[in-house]
Amino acid sequence: MLHIQKQFNESWANHEVVRKVRKLKPSFIALVIVPTILSIIYFGFLASDVYVSESYFVVRTPKKEVSTGLSALFSSAGHPSAGDEIYVVEEFMNSRDALGGLNRDGFLTKAYTRPSIDTFDRFQGALGDGSNEELFRYYKKRISASYDTAKAVTVLRVKAYTPEDAYRLNARLLDLGEQLVNKLNERSRNDLVHYAEREVDEAKAQAAQAAAALSRYRNNRGVVDPERQATVQIQLISKLQDELIANETQLEQLQQFTPENPQVAVARERVRSIRRQIQEETGKIAGNPSSLAGTAVGYERVSIENEFAGKQMAAAMASLQDAKNEARRQQIYLERIVQPNKPDKAVEPKRIKGIFATLALGLVLYAVFSMLIAGIREHRQ
């Protein structure tokens, strides 16, 4: 029995494969053979299948008619362009807020801590500490949203270790993106209407102040409309002048034909009275600070201010109505071009590719190591 065992050991020791292995350098074994064997073990037996779910979406804004005036100002100030919103949604999906939304019920943590996932890929596995920072780094390696400028769409890719998890995570993230767009729309509407309402309130206050100033001026000066009142006064003066001419003519006739007639004194007094009345009425129109001409300048100023305030309030009311009409429309919306798919086949890891990549890297390292050793030996010699 010992003889047979001895013959077997001698034949195995003389085997060609064993002799070739013994000829290999320890550095080659350490840098090439061992990593390749470990890679075969990992990719062949340990690495978990990775399923990828993809979806495509765009962020759009409806076409609007070109507007002018204050409505154009409100439209431009209401919200940023849809092009900006594309990157807002993209950045949100790659942010901690999106992570918090996905993991609000622990679904994301549960999807990436399944016992079926290998310890190197599992969250809180061999290399993880379970912190929030570690979860965020883990999240960014497996979920990505990127804008494809060539296709003008945003691509959302989710990696998970079951088809159901990949699909549900993708769908949830799209829902969160739509909620963000709706929130931005709501805030834009509120800001748009709030700004227009504030403009209306300010215009109303200015109109009230202008109306009060006009009323105070009328009460203090005792006039309603100097221009109209002046017209009435001029008409009255014209009538008095006609009457004066008639009475002067009558007085002249009495003095010429019956100078002793008692009616002469009466006629003379009537003429003087009419002249005084004409002077008084003329003084009301012009000639002193309290005349209609003196009050017309101040009245014109407060009247113009009142008219301008009224027009400004009317413009603000029209702008408010435009803002409300604009707010009723959906300004920005997320449109799904391709719905999240439920993968039926794992696309990662690339097992054969991974093994050959390990082998190639080991050979490169071995070549560099051999060159370094050879250089050191030549330097010593």
C-alpha positions in Angstrom: 0.0 0.0 0.0 2.8 2.4 0.8 4.5 1.4 -2.4 1.4 2.3 -4.4 1.1 5.7 -2.6 4.7 6.4 -3.3 4.3 5.6 -7.0 1.2 7.9 -7.2 3.1 10.8 -5.5 6.0 10.4 -7.9 3.8 10.2 -11.0 1.8 13.4 -9.8 5.0 15.2 -9.1 6.3 14.3 -12.5 3.0 15.4 -14.2 3.5 18.2 -16.8 0.9 20.5 -15.3 2.4 20.3 -11.9 5.8 20.9 -13.3 4.6 24.0 -15.1 2.9 25.3 -12.0 6.0 24.9 -10.0 7.9 26.9 -12.6 5.6 29.9 -12.2 6.9 32.7 -10.2 5.2 33.6 -6.9 4.6 37.1 -8.2 2.7 35.8 -11.2 0.6 33.6 -9.0 -0.1 36.5 -6.6 -0.9 39.1 -9.3 -2.6 37.0 -12.0 -3.6 33.5 -10.9 -5.1 34.2 -7.5 -7.1 37.3 -8.6 -8.4 35.5 -11.6 -9.5 32.5 -9.5 -11.2 34.9 -7.1 -12.9 36.7 -10.0 -14.2 33.3 -11.3 -15.5 32.4 -7.9 -17.2 35.9 -7.4 -18.7 36.4 -10.9 -19.5 32.7 -11.3 -21.1 31.9 -7.9 -21.4 35.0 -5.6 -22.3 38.1 -7.7 -26.0 38.9 -7.7 -28.0 39.5 -10.9 -28.7 43.2 -11.5 -31.9 44.2 -13.3 -32.2 47.7 -14.9 -35.5 49.5 -15.5 -35.5 52.6 -17.8 -38.0 55.3 -18.5 -37.9 58.4 -20.7 -39.7 61.7 -20.1 -39.7 65.3 -21.1 -40.7 68.5 -19.3 -42.8 70.8 -21.5 -44.6 74.0 -21.4 -47.6 74.8 -23.6 -47.2 77.3 -26.5 -48.5 80.7 -25.5 -49.7 83.6 -27.5 -47.4 86.6 -27.5 -48.7 89.1 -25.0 -47.9 92.7 -24.4 -48.0 95.2 -21.5 -48.4 94.2 -17.9 -49.7 90.7 -18.9 -46.4 90.0 -20.6 -44.5 91.1 -17.5 -46.6 88.8 -15.4 -46.1 85.9 -17.8 -42.3 86.4 -17.8 -42.2 86.7 -14.1 -44.4 83.8 -13.3 -42.0 80.9 -13.7 -38.8 79.9 -15.4 -38.7 78.4 -18.8 -39.4 74.7 -19.3 -35.7 74.2 -20.4 -34.7 75.2 -16.8 -37.3 72.9 -15.4 -35.7 69.9 -17.2 -32.6 70.3 -15.2 -34.5 71.0 -12.0 -36.3 67.6 -12.3 -33.0 65.9 -13.2 -31.2 67.4 -10.2 -34.1 66.5 -7.9 -34.0 62.9 -8.9 -30.3 62.8 -8.1 -30.7 64.5 -4.8 -31.3 63.5 -1.1 -34.9 64.8 -1.3 -35.7 62.2 -3.9 -33.9 59.6 -1.8 -36.1 60.6 1.2 -39.2 60.4 -0.9 -38.4 56.9 -2.2 -37.5 55.7 1.3 -40.4 57.3 3.2 -41.8 53.9 4.0 -38.5 52.0 4.0 -39.1 50.6 0.6 -35.7 51.6 -0.9 -33.8 50.2 2.1 -35.7 47.0 2.0 -35.1 46.6 -1.8 -31.3 46.9 -1.3 -30.9 44.9 1.9 -32.4 41.6 0.8 -30.5 38.6 2.0 -30.4 37.3 -1.6 -28.1 40.1 -2.5 -24.4 39.3 -2.2 -22.6 40.9 0.7 -20.4 43.1 -1.5 -23.4 44.7 -3.3 -25.9 44.7 -0.5 -26.5 47.9 1.5 -25.1 47.5 5.0 -23.1 44.6 3.7 -19.5 43.8 4.2 -18.2 47.3 3.3 -21.1 49.5 4.5 -21.7 51.3 7.8 -25.5 51.9 7.3 -25.2 55.7 7.7 -27.3 58.2 5.7 -24.2 59.3 3.7 -23.5 55.7 2.9 -27.1 55.3 1.7 -26.9 58.4 -0.5 -23.7 57.2 -2.1 -25.2 53.8 -2.6 -28.3 55.4 -4.1 -26.3 57.5 -6.6 -24.5 54.4 -7.9 -27.7 52.6 -8.7 -30.1 55.4 -9.7 -29.3 58.0 -12.3 -31.3 60.7 -14.2 -29.5 62.3 -17.1 -30.7 64.7 -19.9 -29.9 63.4 -23.4 -29.3 66.6 -25.4 -29.3 64.7 -28.7 -32.7 63.2 -28.1 -34.0 66.1 -26.0 -35.3 63.6 -23.3 -34.3 62.7 -19.8 -33.4 59.1 -19.2 -34.1 57.6 -15.8 -32.2 54.3 -15.1 -32.7 52.3 -11.9 -30.7 49.3 -10.9 -32.1 46.7 -8.5 -31.7 43.1 -7.7 -35.2 42.0 -8.6 -37.3 43.0 -11.6 -40.2 44.2 -9.3 -37.9 46.4 -7.2 -36.4 48.0 -10.3 -39.8 48.7 -11.8 -41.4 50.1 -8.6 -38.4 52.3 -7.8 -38.5 53.8 -11.3 -42.3 54.4 -11.2 -42.0 55.9 -7.7 -39.3 58.3 -8.8 -41.3 59.4 -11.8 -44.2 60.1 -9.5 -42.0 62.2 -7.3 -40.8 64.1 -10.4 -44.4 64.9 -11.4 -45.2 66.0 -7.8 -42.2 68.4 -8.0 -43.4 69.9 -11.3 -47.0 70.2 -9.9 -45.5 72.0 -6.8 -43.6 74.4 -9.0 -46.7 75.0 -11.0 -48.7 75.7 -7.9 -46.1 78.0 -6.5 -45.9 79.8 -9.8 -49.7 80.3 -10.0 -49.8 81.6 -6.4 -46.9 84.0 -7.0 -48.5 85.2 -10.3 -51.9 85.9 -8.8 -50.5 87.2 -5.5 -48.3 89.7 -7.3 -51.3 90.9 -9.5 -53.6 91.1 -6.4 -50.9 93.2 -4.6 -50.8 95.5 -7.6 -54.6 95.9 -7.5 -54.5 96.6 -3.8 -51.9 99.3 -4.3 -53.8 100.8 -7.2 -57.0 100.8 -5.1 -55.2 102.6 -2.3 -53.8 105.2 -4.7 -57.2 105.7 -6.3 -58.8 106.2 -2.9 -56.1 108.7 -1.9 -56.5 110.6 -5.1 -60.3 110.7 -4.8 -60.0 111.9 -1.2 -57.6 114.6 -2.2 -60.0 115.8 -5.0 -62.9 115.9 -2.5 -60.9 117.8 0.1 -59.8 120.3 -2.6 -63.5 120.9 -3.7 -64.6 121.3 -0.1 -61.8 123.7 0.8 -62.1 125.8 -2.3 -65.9 125.6 -2.7 -65.8 124.4 -6.3 -66.9 121.3 -8.0 -65.5 121.9 -11.5 -63.8 125.3 -12.2 -64.0 124.9 -15.9 -67.8 124.2 -16.0 -68.4 126.8 -13.3 -66.4 129.4 -15.3 -68.5 128.6 -18.3 -71.7 129.3 -16.3 -70.2 132.5 -14.9 -69.2 133.7 -18.4 -72.7 133.1 -19.6 -74.1 135.0 -16.6 -71.7 137.9 -17.3 -72.8 137.9 -20.9 -76.4 138.2 -19.9 -75.6 141.0 -17.4 -73.6 142.9 -20.1 -76.7 142.6 -22.4 -78.8 143.9 -19.6 -76.4 146.7 -18.9 -76.4 147.8 -22.5 -80.2 147.9 -22.5 -80.4 149.9 -19.3 -77.7 152.3 -20.3 -79.6 152.9 -23.6 -82.8 153.5 -21.6 -81.0 155.9 -19.2 -79.5 157.9 -22.1 -82.9 158.3 -23.7 -84.5 159.4 -20.4 -81.7 162.0 -19.8 -82.1 163.3 -23.3 -85.8 163.6 -23.6 -87.1 163.9 -19.9 -84.2 164.9 -17.7 -86.5 165.8 -14.9 -88.2 162.4 -14.9 -87.9 160.6 -11.6 -87.1 157.4 -13.6 -83.7 158.8 -14.4 -82.4 158.2 -10.9 -83.9 154.8 -10.9 -82.3 153.9 -14.2 -79.0 155.3 -13.1 -79.0 153.2 -9.9 -79.9 150.1 -11.9 -76.9 150.7 -14.3 -74.5 151.1 -11.3 -76.0 147.9 -9.7 -75.5 145.9 -12.9 -71.9 147.1 -13.3 -71.1 146.1 -9.7 -72.7 142.7 -10.3 -70.6 142.3 -13.5 -67.4 143.2 -11.6 -68.3 140.7 -8.8 -69.0 137.9 -11.3 -65.9 138.7 -13.3 -63.8 138.6 -10.0 -65.2 135.1 -9.4 -63.6 134.0 -12.7 -60.3 135.8 -12.5 -58.4 138.5 -10.7 -57.8 137.0 -7.2 -56.4 133.8 -5.6 -59.9 132.5 -4.8 -61.2 133.0 -8.3 -62.0 130.1 -10.6 -58.9 130.8 -12.6 -56.8 130.6 -9.4 -58.3 127.3 -8.3 -58.2 125.8 -11.8 -54.5 124.9 -11.6 -54.7 123.1 -8.3 -58.0 121.4 -9.4 -56.4 120.3 -12.6 -53.6 118.7 -10.7 -55.7 116.7 -8.3 -58.1 115.9 -11.1 -55.4 114.5 -13.3 -54.0 112.4 -10.4 -57.5 111.1 -9.7 -58.0 110.2 -13.4 -54.5 108.5 -13.6 -55.2 106.5 -10.4 -58.5 105.3 -11.9 -56.8 104.2 -15.1 -54.0 102.6 -13.2 -56.6 100.6 -11.1 -58.4 99.6 -14.2 -55.2 98.3 -15.8 -54.3 96.5 -12.6 -57.8 94.8 -12.6 -57.3 93.7 -16.2 -53.9 92.4 -15.4 -55.3 90.4 -12.4 -57.8 88.8 -14.7 -55.1 87.9 -17.1 -53.0 86.5 -14.3 -56.0 84.3 -13.1 -56.6 83.1 -16.7 -52.9 82.3 -17.0 -52.9 80.5 -13.6 -55.8 78.3 -14.7 -53.6 76.7 -17.4 -51.0 74.0 -16.7 -47.8 75.9 -17.3 -45.3 73.1 -17.0 -45.9 69.4 -17.1 -43.9 66.2 -17.1 -44.8 63.9 -20.1 -43.7 60.3 -20.0 -42.3 59.2 -23.4 -41.5 55.7 -22.3 -43.1 54.1 -19.2 -40.9 52.2 -16.7 -40.2 48.7 -18.0 -40.2 45.6 -15.8 -37.0 43.8 -16.9 -37.2 40.1 -17.5 -33.5 39.5 -17.8 -30.5 40.6 -15.7 -28.1 42.8 -17.7 -25.4 43.0 -15.0 -22.9 41.9 -13.9 -21.0 41.2 -17.1 -19.5 38.0 -15.8 -17.3 36.9 -18.6 -16.2 40.4 -19.2 -15.4 40.8 -15.5 -13.3 37.7 -15.4 -11.3 38.7 -18.5 -10.9 42.2 -17.2 -9.4 40.8 -14.0 -7.1 38.6 -15.9 -6.0 41.5 -18.2 -5.4 43.8 -15.2 -3.4 41.1 -13.4 -1.2 40.6 -16.5 -0.6 44.4 -16.7 0.3 44.6 -13.0 2.6 41.5 -13.4 4.4 43.1 -16.4 4.9 46.4 -14.5 6.1 44.5 -11.4 8.5 42.4 -13.5 9.9 45.5 -15.2 10.5 47.2 -11.8 12.2 44.1 -10.4 14.4 43.9 -13.5 15.3 47.5 -13.2 16.2 47.2 -9.6 18.5 44.2 -10.4 20.3 46.0 -13.2 20.8 49.0 -10.9 22.4 46.7 -8.2 24.7 45.1 -10.8 
